[in-house]
Amino acid sequence: MAFPERFSNLPDYAFPRLRKLLDAHTPGGDPIAMTIGEPRHAMPDFVGPILANSLAGFGVYPPNDGTPELLAAISAWIARRYGVDVAADRIMALNGTREGLFNAAIALAPEVKNGKKPVILMPNPFYQVYAVAALTVGAEPIYVNASAETGFLPDYESLPAEILDRVTVAYLCSPANPQGAVAPEDYIARMLALAEKHDFRVFFDECYSEIWRDAPPPGALQVSAATGADPERVAVFHSLSKRSNLPGLRSGFVAAGPASMARIRQLRAFAGAPLPLPIQRVSEAAWADEAHVTASRQLYQQKFRLADEIFAGLTNRASPEGGFFLWLPVPDGDGEAAALKLWRETGVRVLPGAYLSRDTASGNPGKSFIRVALVAPEDETQRGLTKLRDCLYG
């Protein structure tokens, strides 16, 4: 069966590309993995007991949109975190944010906009599901470079009106993956105003919102409420993967306006897979507890300080405001070559920035960077960063 034409120019996913680049070569030391954003801090202590006490839940079909208890726990967390009341009927539990970021485009992005082919905007570099979602709904993906010149956030406002009038969805990740930039309140407010002016929705990917350096990042729900924005302009996505060190739980949520949520839930009813009931019980407890989140955040903050010490002499490095990645410029401007050199000489494994980006008229904004994940324990992180510094910048 032929591959659909709209996917014909889709490159390999980042990690298969990385294996092709590195795995034919012998590592130059004991391997240290700093590629994938898979948290390795301890999961909350309550996960095992709750699962054990909920095993009978695997014997029944789970509630499609989330149990009333889970939706109430999420709503309560939103109120504590952002000071906004979001009713349970505006929330749906997700199998992680990737499912939601993809399916929301199917549910909410029209096939035609103003009689023309629709556009979906995304930052460049970006989480790769954004592009696949755009292609799936027949939209033209437009990659807007998020570089040092723009504060590592996409400058959607600079796009010409003829493009903005075709936009159906704009994706925004804050804190950004991979750069760690946080969108301030005024930036989010301008995004919402732009969406109102040109009649599109903004999908806010906030899965790194609870890993921050100095202050909690503002969220789209609080800015939307403060500015009186149309709630139908906003869909917000959160996950327990990063917040609670539970990437294998595959649990998150989407919050949106009432009409948008009705369409998202309708799609789930026909084509989605609800979370198993025991997973929903664990998720309910995770959203209700902050102690484990605070403890994990402190570990990340210590690794931020460690990175600052190790790379103190690297003048063109931007320290992340949130998330758990370093976005490091490489001396020769070729992140792929740097990743191969690092693997062959030290055994440290990182991801070339170009694998997270697309070529544009002004070049590939990730080409001269590598992404380094700070997910390992502190001692392993210190060894990896020190080897990286000595190999590439020594």
C-alpha positions as CSV (number, residue, x, y, z in Angstrom):
1,M,0.0,0.0,0.0
2,A,1.4,3.4,-1.0
3,F,2.3,5.9,1.7
4,P,0.0,8.9,1.6
5,E,1.5,11.6,-0.6
6,R,1.2,14.3,2.1
7,F,3.7,12.3,4.2
8,S,6.2,11.7,1.4
9,N,8.6,14.5,2.5
10,L,8.4,13.6,6.2
11,P,11.9,12.9,7.5
12,D,12.7,10.0,9.8
13,Y,11.8,10.6,13.5
14,A,14.7,12.0,15.5
15,F,15.7,8.9,17.4
16,P,15.8,6.5,14.5
17,R,18.0,9.1,12.7
18,L,20.2,9.3,15.8
19,R,20.6,5.5,15.8
20,K,21.7,5.6,12.1
21,L,24.2,8.3,12.9
22,L,25.8,6.7,16.0
23,D,25.2,3.0,16.3
24,A,27.7,1.9,13.7
25,H,30.4,3.5,15.8
26,T,32.0,2.3,19.0
27,P,31.5,4.7,21.9
28,G,34.7,6.3,23.3
29,G,33.8,5.5,26.9
30,D,31.0,4.2,29.1
31,P,27.8,5.3,27.4
32,I,26.0,8.2,29.0
33,A,22.5,8.8,27.5
34,M,21.5,12.5,27.4
35,T,19.2,12.4,24.4
36,I,15.6,11.5,25.2
37,G,13.5,13.6,27.6
38,E,12.5,10.6,29.8
39,P,12.5,11.7,33.5
40,R,14.6,9.4,35.8
41,H,13.8,11.0,39.1
42,A,11.8,8.8,41.5
43,M,8.1,8.4,40.8
44,P,5.7,9.2,43.7
45,D,5.6,6.6,46.5
46,F,1.8,6.3,46.2
47,V,1.8,4.9,42.6
48,G,2.3,1.2,43.5
49,P,-0.2,1.0,46.4
50,I,-2.9,2.8,44.4
51,L,-2.4,0.5,41.4
52,A,-2.4,-2.6,43.6
53,N,-5.7,-1.5,45.2
54,S,-7.2,-0.7,41.8
55,L,-6.4,-3.8,39.8
56,A,-10.1,-4.8,39.5
57,G,-10.5,-1.7,37.4
58,F,-8.7,-3.4,34.5
59,G,-11.8,-5.6,34.3
60,V,-14.2,-2.8,33.3
61,Y,-14.4,-0.3,30.5
62,P,-13.1,3.0,31.8
63,P,-15.0,6.3,31.6
64,N,-14.2,7.8,28.2
65,D,-13.5,11.4,29.2
66,G,-12.1,10.7,32.7
67,T,-13.7,9.7,36.0
68,P,-15.5,12.5,37.8
69,E,-12.8,12.2,40.6
70,L,-10.0,12.6,38.1
71,L,-11.6,15.6,36.3
72,A,-12.3,17.2,39.7
73,A,-8.6,16.7,40.7
74,I,-7.4,18.3,37.5
75,S,-9.8,21.2,37.9
76,A,-8.6,21.7,41.4
77,W,-5.0,21.7,40.3
78,I,-5.7,24.3,37.6
79,A,-7.3,26.5,40.3
80,R,-4.3,26.2,42.6
81,R,-1.7,26.6,39.9
82,Y,-3.3,29.3,37.8
83,G,-6.1,30.8,39.9
84,V,-8.7,30.0,37.3
85,D,-11.9,28.0,37.6
86,V,-12.3,25.5,34.7
87,A,-15.3,23.2,34.9
88,A,-14.9,19.5,34.6
89,D,-16.9,19.5,31.4
90,R,-14.1,21.6,29.8
91,I,-11.4,19.0,30.6
92,M,-10.6,15.5,29.1
93,A,-8.1,13.0,30.3
94,L,-5.5,12.1,27.8
95,N,-3.1,9.2,27.1
96,G,-0.2,11.7,27.4
97,T,-0.1,15.1,25.6
98,R,1.1,13.6,22.3
99,E,-2.3,12.0,21.7
100,G,-4.1,15.2,22.6
101,L,-1.9,17.5,20.5
102,F,-2.5,15.3,17.5
103,N,-6.2,14.5,17.9
104,A,-7.2,18.1,18.8
105,A,-6.1,19.1,15.3
106,I,-8.3,16.4,13.8
107,A,-11.2,17.6,15.9
108,L,-10.8,21.3,15.6
109,A,-8.9,22.3,12.4
110,P,-11.2,22.9,9.4
111,E,-10.3,21.6,6.0
112,V,-10.7,25.0,4.3
113,K,-10.1,28.5,5.6
114,N,-11.5,31.5,3.7
115,G,-11.7,29.3,0.6
116,K,-8.0,28.4,0.7
117,K,-5.8,25.6,1.9
118,P,-5.5,26.1,5.7
119,V,-2.2,26.7,7.5
120,I,-1.0,25.4,10.9
121,L,1.8,27.3,12.5
122,M,4.5,25.8,14.7
123,P,7.8,26.9,16.2
124,N,11.0,25.7,14.6
125,P,12.5,23.7,16.3
126,F,9.5,21.9,17.7
127,Y,7.9,18.7,19.0
128,Q,7.5,16.6,15.9
129,V,3.8,15.6,16.4
130,Y,2.8,19.2,15.5
131,A,3.9,18.6,11.9
132,V,2.3,15.2,11.5
133,A,-1.0,16.6,12.9
134,A,-0.9,19.4,10.3
135,L,-0.2,17.0,7.5
136,T,-2.9,14.6,8.7
137,V,-5.6,17.3,8.5
138,G,-4.4,18.5,5.0
139,A,-3.0,21.8,6.3
140,E,0.2,23.5,5.2
141,P,2.7,23.4,8.0
142,I,4.6,26.6,8.4
143,Y,7.7,26.5,10.5
144,V,8.5,29.8,12.2
145,N,12.1,30.0,13.4
146,A,12.5,30.4,17.2
147,S,16.1,31.6,17.5
148,A,18.2,33.8,19.9
149,E,17.0,36.8,17.9
150,T,13.4,36.1,18.9
151,G,14.0,35.0,22.4
152,F,13.7,31.4,21.3
153,L,10.0,31.9,20.8
154,P,8.3,32.1,17.4
155,D,7.4,35.5,16.2
156,Y,4.0,34.7,14.7
157,E,3.0,38.4,14.7
158,S,5.6,39.1,12.0
159,L,3.9,36.8,9.4
160,P,2.1,38.5,6.6
161,A,-1.7,38.9,6.8
162,E,-2.3,36.6,3.8
163,I,-0.8,33.7,5.8
164,L,-2.4,34.6,9.1
165,D,-5.8,34.7,7.5
166,R,-5.3,31.0,6.5
167,V,-4.2,29.9,9.9
168,T,-6.5,27.4,11.7
169,V,-4.2,26.4,14.6
170,A,-0.9,27.7,16.0
171,Y,1.1,25.5,18.3
172,L,3.2,27.0,21.1
173,C,5.3,25.2,23.7
174,S,6.2,27.0,27.0
175,P,8.6,26.2,28.5
176,A,9.9,25.5,25.0
177,N,11.3,22.2,23.9
178,P,14.2,22.3,23.3
179,Q,15.4,25.8,24.2
180,G,13.7,26.2,27.6
181,A,12.4,29.6,26.9
182,V,9.2,30.7,28.8
183,A,6.5,32.7,27.1
184,P,5.7,35.8,29.3
185,E,2.2,36.9,30.0
186,D,2.3,39.7,27.4
187,Y,3.5,37.4,24.7
188,I,0.6,35.0,25.5
189,A,-1.8,37.9,25.5
190,R,-0.6,39.0,22.1
191,M,-0.9,35.5,20.8
192,L,-4.5,35.4,21.9
193,A,-5.2,38.8,20.3
194,L,-3.6,37.6,17.1
195,A,-5.8,34.5,17.2
196,E,-8.9,36.7,17.6
197,K,-8.0,39.0,14.8
198,H,-7.3,36.3,12.3
199,D,-9.8,33.7,13.6
200,F,-7.7,30.7,14.7
201,R,-7.0,28.6,17.8
202,V,-3.8,28.4,19.8
203,F,-2.8,25.0,21.1
204,F,-0.6,25.6,24.2
205,D,1.7,22.7,25.0
206,E,2.5,23.2,28.7
207,C,3.9,19.8,29.6
208,Y,7.1,21.3,31.1
209,S,5.2,23.9,33.1
210,E,6.2,22.5,36.5
211,I,10.0,22.3,35.8
212,W,11.2,25.9,36.2
213,R,14.3,27.7,37.4
214,D,13.2,30.9,39.2
215,A,9.4,31.4,38.9
216,P,6.4,29.4,37.7
217,P,5.8,30.0,34.0
218,P,2.5,31.8,33.3
219,G,-0.2,29.6,31.6
220,A,-2.6,30.3,28.8
221,L,-5.6,29.6,31.0
222,Q,-4.7,32.4,33.4
223,V,-3.8,34.9,30.7
224,S,-7.0,34.0,28.8
225,A,-9.1,34.6,31.9
226,A,-7.3,37.8,32.8
227,T,-7.7,39.3,29.3
228,G,-11.2,38.2,28.7
229,A,-10.2,36.2,25.6
230,D,-12.7,33.9,24.0
231,P,-12.2,30.5,25.6
232,E,-12.7,28.8,22.3
233,R,-9.4,30.3,21.1
234,V,-7.4,28.2,23.6
235,A,-6.7,24.5,24.1
236,V,-4.1,23.7,26.8
237,F,-2.3,20.4,27.2
238,H,-0.6,19.1,30.3
239,S,1.0,15.8,31.3
240,L,2.2,13.8,34.3
241,S,5.2,12.5,32.4
242,K,7.5,15.4,33.3
243,R,5.6,16.9,36.3
244,S,5.4,13.7,38.2
245,N,8.2,11.5,36.6
246,L,5.6,9.1,35.2
247,P,6.3,9.0,31.4
248,G,5.1,5.4,31.3
249,L,1.8,6.2,32.8
250,R,0.7,7.9,29.6
251,S,-1.6,10.3,31.4
252,G,-2.3,14.0,30.8
253,F,-5.2,16.3,30.0
254,V,-6.6,18.9,27.6
255,A,-8.6,21.9,28.7
256,A,-10.5,24.0,26.2
257,G,-13.7,26.0,25.6
258,P,-17.0,24.2,25.9
259,A,-17.7,23.9,22.1
260,S,-14.1,22.8,21.4
261,M,-14.2,20.2,24.2
262,A,-17.5,18.8,22.9
263,R,-15.8,18.2,19.5
264,I,-12.7,16.7,21.2
265,R,-14.8,14.4,23.3
266,Q,-16.9,13.4,20.3
267,L,-13.8,12.3,18.4
268,R,-12.6,10.3,21.5
269,A,-16.0,8.6,21.6
270,F,-15.6,7.3,18.1
271,A,-11.8,6.8,17.7
272,G,-10.0,7.3,20.9
273,A,-8.8,5.1,23.8
274,P,-9.7,6.1,27.3
275,L,-7.2,5.7,30.1
276,P,-7.6,2.4,32.1
277,L,-9.3,2.9,35.4
278,P,-6.3,2.1,37.6
279,I,-4.3,4.7,35.6
280,Q,-7.0,7.2,36.2
281,R,-6.9,6.5,40.0
282,V,-3.1,7.1,40.1
283,S,-3.5,10.2,38.0
284,E,-6.1,11.6,40.4
285,A,-3.7,11.2,43.3
286,A,-0.8,12.7,41.3
287,W,-2.7,15.9,40.4
288,A,-3.7,16.3,44.0
289,D,-0.2,16.1,45.4
290,E,2.5,18.8,45.1
291,A,5.2,17.5,47.5
292,H,6.7,15.1,45.0
293,V,6.6,17.8,42.3
294,T,8.5,20.3,44.5
295,A,11.1,17.7,45.4
296,S,11.7,16.8,41.8
297,R,11.9,20.4,40.7
298,Q,14.6,21.1,43.3
299,L,16.7,18.3,41.7
300,Y,16.4,19.9,38.3
301,Q,17.2,23.3,39.7
302,Q,20.4,21.9,41.2
303,K,21.3,20.4,37.8
304,F,20.7,23.9,36.2
305,R,23.2,25.3,38.6
306,L,25.6,22.5,37.9
307,A,25.4,23.2,34.1
308,D,26.0,26.9,34.8
309,E,29.2,26.1,36.6
310,I,30.5,23.6,34.0
311,F,29.7,25.9,31.0
312,A,30.6,29.2,32.8
313,G,33.1,30.1,30.0
314,L,30.6,29.5,27.1
315,T,29.5,33.0,26.4
316,N,26.9,32.3,23.7
317,R,24.9,29.8,25.7
318,A,21.4,30.7,26.9
319,S,20.4,29.2,30.3
320,P,17.0,27.6,30.2
321,E,14.2,29.2,32.1
322,G,12.3,25.9,32.4
323,G,12.1,22.3,31.1
324,F,15.1,20.0,31.4
325,F,17.1,20.5,28.3
326,L,20.3,22.4,27.4
327,W,20.3,23.9,23.9
328,L,24.0,24.2,23.3
329,P,25.6,25.9,20.2
330,V,28.5,23.9,18.9
331,P,31.8,25.6,17.9
332,D,31.9,24.4,14.3
333,G,28.2,25.0,13.6
334,D,27.3,21.4,12.8
335,G,25.4,19.7,15.6
336,E,25.3,16.4,13.8
337,A,29.1,16.3,13.5
338,A,29.4,17.3,17.1
339,A,27.1,14.6,18.3
340,L,29.1,12.0,16.3
341,K,32.4,13.3,17.6
342,L,31.1,13.3,21.2
343,W,29.9,9.7,20.9
344,R,33.0,8.4,19.3
345,E,35.4,10.1,21.7
346,T,33.5,10.0,25.0
347,G,30.4,7.8,24.9
348,V,28.1,10.8,25.7
349,R,25.0,10.6,23.5
350,V,23.2,13.8,22.6
351,L,20.7,14.8,19.9
352,P,21.6,17.0,17.0
353,G,19.4,20.1,16.9
354,A,18.7,19.7,13.2
355,Y,16.7,16.6,14.0
356,L,14.1,18.7,15.8
357,S,13.9,21.4,13.1
358,R,13.0,21.9,9.4
359,D,14.9,23.8,6.7
360,T,13.4,27.2,5.9
361,A,14.3,30.0,3.6
362,S,16.6,31.4,6.3
363,G,18.2,28.0,7.1
364,N,17.7,25.3,9.8
365,P,17.7,27.0,13.2
366,G,18.7,23.8,14.9
367,K,21.7,22.9,12.7
368,S,24.4,24.5,14.9
369,F,22.9,23.2,18.2
370,I,22.8,20.0,20.2
371,R,20.0,19.1,22.7
372,V,21.2,17.7,26.0
373,A,18.7,16.2,28.5
374,L,19.3,16.8,32.2
375,V,17.2,13.8,33.3
376,A,19.9,11.5,34.9
377,P,21.0,11.6,38.5
378,E,23.2,14.5,39.4
379,D,26.5,12.5,39.5
380,E,25.9,11.0,36.0
381,T,24.7,14.4,34.7
382,Q,28.0,16.0,36.0
383,R,30.1,13.3,34.3
384,G,28.3,13.7,31.0
385,L,28.4,17.5,31.0
386,T,32.1,17.6,31.9
387,K,33.0,15.2,29.2
388,L,30.9,17.1,26.7
389,R,32.6,20.4,27.7
390,D,36.1,19.0,27.4
391,C,35.4,17.3,24.1
392,L,33.6,20.1,22.2
393,Y,34.7,23.3,24.0
394,G,38.0,22.4,25.6
